[in-house]
Amino acid sequence: MHDPAKDPRVDSAPVSTGTAGRKEAAPLQSMPSHLARDLCDEEGLAHIVLDGAVYTLRITRSSKLILTK
């Protein structure tokens, strides 16, 4: 499992997300953390299964995540 405390690519400080003033929470040590690019294939796609339902995780060209059923 990925340890964000040991990964220089993961910034643990809260980050402002724009003019709306919303803040992104810092990763918690007690919560599993995964790098999306490590989960996805070279096309930016991954399947995630929850209770038998298959979801598709996709990284867009603008580096956004989309999760669809």
FENWODA-V768731 format. One record per residue. N is the residue number from 1. RES is the residue in one small letter. PHI is phi as a letter, one per 20 degrees, with the letter a starting at -180 (999 if undefined). NEAR is the number of other ideal C-beta (glycine too) atoms within 12 Angstrom. Layout:
n=<N/N>
res=<RES/RES>
phi=<PHI/PHI>
near=<NEAR/NEAR>
//
This chain:
n=<1/2/3/4/5/6/7/8/9/10/11/12/13/14/15/16/17/18/19/20/21/22/23/24/25/26/27/28/29/30/31/32/33/34/35/36/37/38/39/40/41/42/43/44/45/46/47/48/49/50/51/52/53/54/55/56/57/58/59/60/61/62/63/64/65/66/67/68/69>
res=<m/h/d/p/a/k/d/p/r/v/d/s/a/p/v/s/t/g/t/a/g/r/k/e/a/a/p/l/q/s/m/p/s/h/l/a/r/d/l/c/d/e/e/g/l/a/h/i/v/l/d/g/a/v/y/t/l/r/i/t/r/s/s/k/l/i/l/t/k>
phi=<999/f/d/f/f/d/d/f/f/d/e/e/e/g/c/f/d/p/f/f/m/f/d/e/f/f/g/e/f/e/d/g/c/c/e/g/f/f/f/e/f/f/e/n/c/b/e/c/d/c/l/n/e/e/d/d/e/c/e/e/f/e/m/d/d/c/d/c/e>
near=<12/18/17/23/16/13/17/10/16/22/14/19/12/14/14/11/11/9/6/8/9/11/12/15/13/16/24/13/13/8/13/13/24/20/20/24/21/19/23/23/15/9/13/21/21/25/17/21/12/11/8/8/12/14/19/21/27/24/23/16/9/9/12/12/22/19/21/15/14>
//
